[in-house]
Amino acid sequence: MSFMNMAKQLKNMQSEMKKARVVLSAQSVTGKSGAGAVMVEMNGAMDIKQVTIDPKAIEKQDAKYLEKMVTEAFSDALRRVQKMAGAQLGSITGMAGKNPFGG
């Protein structure tokens, strides 16, 4: 393969990656914990869009337990984004089905 062909392929891959980032930014996932008492919505760019805490969870739980549920919901959302990104980016990188984030 010539250097020119490799450069062209690299440029095409970069263009596809940009498109994939735009698509991922428009998609979102929801991480949950405490049977849905705490929910975290995150987009594919890993921006937090919303955190929802059921008022009953606040009334019934101590602060430490609530903090744990929030942490678990964030972690769940992050895993879901990584899985979504792996599916989206895998076809571009030739690593279909593999998590590019190593999880």
PADO-165892 format. One record per residue: residue number from 1; x, y, z of N, C-alpha, C in turn. Coordinates in Angstrom, 2 decimals. Example, Ala and Ser with C-alpha at 12.3 -4.5 7.8 and 13.67 -1.06 7.14 Angstrom:
BEGIN
resi,n_px,n_py,n_pz,ca_px,ca_py,ca_pz,c_px,c_py,c_pz
1,13.19,-5.69,7.80,12.30,-4.50,7.80,13.20,-3.30,7.80
2,12.85,-2.25,7.08,13.67,-1.06,7.14,12.90,0.03,7.87
! end
This chain:
BEGIN
resi,n_px,n_py,n_pz,ca_px,ca_py,ca_pz,c_px,c_py,c_pz
1,0.86,-1.17,0.00,0.00,0.00,0.00,0.90,1.24,0.00
2,0.59,2.17,-0.85,1.42,3.37,-0.96,1.11,4.34,0.17
3,2.04,5.23,0.38,1.87,6.27,1.40,0.64,7.12,1.10
4,0.40,7.42,-0.15,-0.76,8.24,-0.52,-2.06,7.54,-0.19
5,-2.11,6.24,-0.44,-3.32,5.48,-0.11,-3.54,5.43,1.39
6,-2.45,5.24,2.15,-2.55,5.21,3.60,-3.03,6.57,4.13
7,-2.50,7.64,3.58,-2.91,8.98,4.01,-4.38,9.22,3.70
8,-4.82,8.76,2.55,-6.22,8.90,2.16,-7.13,8.10,3.10
9,-6.72,6.88,3.44,-7.51,6.06,4.35,-7.57,6.70,5.74
10,-6.46,7.24,6.19,-6.43,7.91,7.49,-7.37,9.11,7.49
11,-7.34,9.87,6.43,-8.23,11.04,6.34,-9.70,10.61,6.34
12,-10.00,9.54,5.63,-11.37,9.03,5.61,-11.79,8.55,7.00
13,-10.87,7.87,7.71,-11.18,7.39,9.05,-11.42,8.56,10.00
14,-10.62,9.60,9.88,-10.80,10.79,10.72,-12.17,11.42,10.46
15,-12.55,11.49,9.21,-13.86,12.04,8.86,-14.99,11.20,9.45
16,-14.85,9.87,9.36,-15.87,8.98,9.91,-15.93,9.10,11.44
17,-14.79,9.27,12.07,-14.76,9.43,13.52,-15.47,10.72,13.94
18,-15.28,11.79,13.20,-15.98,13.05,13.49,-17.49,12.85,13.40
19,-17.91,12.18,12.33,-19.33,11.91,12.16,-19.87,11.06,13.31
20,-19.10,10.07,13.71,-19.52,9.19,14.80,-19.66,9.97,16.10
21,-18.74,10.90,16.37,-18.83,11.70,17.59,-20.10,12.55,17.60
22,-20.48,13.07,16.44,-21.71,13.86,16.35,-22.92,12.97,16.63
23,-22.91,11.78,16.04,-24.02,10.84,16.26,-24.09,10.46,17.74
24,-22.94,10.14,18.34,-22.92,9.75,19.75,-23.39,10.89,20.66
25,-23.02,12.11,20.32,-23.43,13.26,21.15,-24.94,13.43,21.16
26,-25.58,13.00,20.08,-27.04,13.14,19.98,-27.79,12.00,20.67
27,-27.08,10.93,21.01,-27.71,9.78,21.67,-27.47,9.87,23.17
28,-28.37,9.26,23.91,-28.18,9.27,25.36,-28.56,7.92,25.96
29,-28.05,7.69,27.14,-28.35,6.49,27.91,-28.75,6.92,29.32
30,-29.38,6.02,30.05,-29.75,6.30,31.43,-29.18,5.21,32.32
31,-28.35,5.63,33.26,-27.83,4.72,34.27,-28.75,4.75,35.47
32,-28.95,3.59,36.10,-29.89,3.51,37.22,-29.27,2.78,38.40
33,-29.76,3.09,39.58,-29.42,2.32,40.77,-30.58,2.42,41.74
34,-30.54,1.57,42.76,-31.62,1.58,43.75,-32.97,1.31,43.12
35,-33.01,0.35,42.19,-34.25,0.00,41.49,-34.88,1.21,40.81
36,-34.03,2.08,40.28,-34.51,3.26,39.56,-34.73,4.48,40.45
37,-34.37,4.38,41.71,-34.54,5.53,42.62,-33.61,6.67,42.24
38,-32.47,6.32,41.67,-31.51,7.33,41.19,-31.23,7.02,39.73
39,-31.37,8.04,38.86,-31.12,7.86,37.44,-30.22,8.99,36.95
40,-29.28,8.62,36.08,-28.36,9.58,35.49,-28.45,9.44,33.98
41,-28.80,10.54,33.30,-28.83,10.55,31.85,-27.53,11.16,31.35
42,-26.87,10.43,30.43,-25.58,10.86,29.90,-25.61,10.69,28.38
43,-25.05,11.65,27.65,-25.01,11.47,26.20,-23.73,10.74,25.80
44,-23.62,10.45,24.53,-22.48,9.69,24.02,-21.16,10.42,24.12
45,-21.19,11.73,24.36,-19.97,12.50,24.57,-19.60,12.50,26.06
46,-20.33,11.73,26.84,-20.15,11.59,28.29,-20.47,12.87,29.06
47,-21.36,13.67,28.50,-21.87,14.84,29.22,-23.09,14.41,30.02
48,-23.14,14.82,31.28,-24.31,14.51,32.10,-25.43,15.46,31.71
49,-26.56,14.91,31.35,-27.70,15.71,30.93,-28.69,15.93,32.06
50,-28.84,14.92,32.90,-29.82,15.04,33.98,-29.55,14.00,35.05
51,-29.79,14.39,36.29,-29.75,13.47,37.42,-31.11,13.55,38.09
52,-31.73,12.38,38.28,-33.05,12.33,38.90,-32.98,11.46,40.15
53,-33.47,12.00,41.25,-33.51,11.25,42.50,-34.95,11.24,42.99
54,-35.50,10.06,43.15,-36.86,9.91,43.65,-36.92,10.52,45.05
55,-37.84,11.44,45.30,-37.94,12.06,46.63,-38.08,11.05,47.76
56,-38.70,9.92,47.49,-38.84,8.89,48.52,-37.48,8.34,48.94
57,-36.54,8.30,47.98,-35.19,7.82,48.30,-34.50,8.79,49.25
58,-34.79,10.05,49.12,-34.18,11.05,49.99,-34.75,10.92,51.40
59,-36.04,10.71,51.47,-36.70,10.59,52.77,-36.28,9.33,53.52
60,-36.11,8.23,52.79,-35.89,6.93,53.42,-34.42,6.61,53.68
61,-33.51,7.24,52.98,-32.12,6.82,53.05,-31.25,7.84,53.78
62,-30.19,7.34,54.36,-29.21,8.27,54.93,-28.34,8.80,53.79
63,-27.60,9.84,54.05,-26.81,10.51,53.02,-25.79,9.57,52.39
64,-25.12,8.76,53.17,-24.09,7.86,52.64,-24.66,6.85,51.65
65,-25.83,6.30,51.98,-26.45,5.34,51.07,-26.89,6.03,49.79
66,-27.43,7.23,49.90,-27.85,7.98,48.72,-26.64,8.32,47.85
67,-25.55,8.71,48.46,-24.32,8.99,47.71,-23.85,7.75,46.96
68,-23.95,6.60,47.60,-23.56,5.34,46.96,-24.45,5.07,45.74
69,-25.75,5.29,45.88,-26.66,5.07,44.76,-26.35,6.02,43.60
70,-26.03,7.27,43.90,-25.69,8.23,42.85,-24.42,7.78,42.14
71,-23.43,7.35,42.88,-22.18,6.87,42.29,-22.44,5.66,41.39
72,-23.26,4.74,41.86,-23.58,3.55,41.07,-24.33,3.92,39.78
73,-25.23,4.89,39.86,-25.97,5.32,38.67,-25.03,5.96,37.65
74,-24.09,6.78,38.13,-23.11,7.38,37.22,-22.27,6.29,36.56
75,-21.83,5.33,37.33,-21.01,4.24,36.79,-21.79,3.43,35.76
76,-23.05,3.18,36.04,-23.90,2.44,35.11,-24.06,3.22,33.81
77,-24.29,4.52,33.90,-24.43,5.35,32.71,-23.14,5.34,31.90
78,-22.01,5.44,32.56,-20.72,5.44,31.87,-20.49,4.12,31.13
79,-20.80,3.00,31.78,-20.65,1.69,31.12,-21.54,1.62,29.88
80,-22.75,2.15,29.99,-23.67,2.12,28.85,-23.17,2.99,27.70
81,-22.60,4.15,28.02,-22.04,5.02,26.98,-20.85,4.32,26.31
82,-20.01,3.69,27.10,-18.86,2.99,26.54,-19.29,1.87,25.60
83,-20.32,1.16,25.97,-20.83,0.09,25.12,-21.40,0.67,23.82
84,-22.15,1.77,23.95,-22.73,2.43,22.79,-21.62,2.95,21.87
85,-20.59,3.56,22.44,-19.48,4.09,21.66,-18.72,2.96,20.99
86,-18.54,1.86,21.70,-17.85,0.72,21.12,-18.55,0.20,19.88
87,-19.86,0.15,19.95,-20.64,-0.30,18.79,-20.53,0.70,17.64
88,-20.60,1.97,17.96,-20.55,3.02,16.94,-19.16,3.12,16.30
89,-18.14,3.10,17.12,-16.78,3.31,16.62,-16.13,2.03,16.11
90,-16.64,0.89,16.55,-16.04,-0.38,16.16,-16.03,-0.61,14.67
91,-17.09,-0.22,14.00,-17.15,-0.44,12.56,-16.15,0.45,11.82
92,-15.82,1.58,12.41,-14.88,2.51,11.78,-13.44,2.02,11.99
93,-13.15,1.57,13.20,-11.78,1.19,13.54,-11.45,-0.25,13.19
94,-12.48,-1.01,12.79,-12.26,-2.42,12.52,-12.25,-3.27,13.78
95,-12.74,-2.69,14.87,-12.76,-3.40,16.16,-14.21,-3.65,16.57
96,-15.05,-4.00,15.62,-16.46,-4.21,15.91,-16.64,-5.20,17.05
97,-17.49,-4.81,17.99,-17.78,-5.67,19.13,-16.79,-5.53,20.27
98,-15.76,-4.74,20.12,-14.76,-4.55,21.17,-14.91,-3.16,21.74
99,-14.77,-3.04,23.03,-14.89,-1.76,23.70,-13.58,-1.00,23.54
100,-13.60,0.16,22.83,-12.37,0.91,22.64,-11.84,1.52,23.93
101,-12.65,1.47,24.99,-12.26,2.03,26.28,-11.68,0.96,27.20
102,-11.65,-0.28,26.71,-11.01,-1.34,27.48,-11.89,-1.99,28.53
103,-13.17,-1.95,28.44,-13.98,-2.58,29.48,-14.63,-3.83,29.06
! end
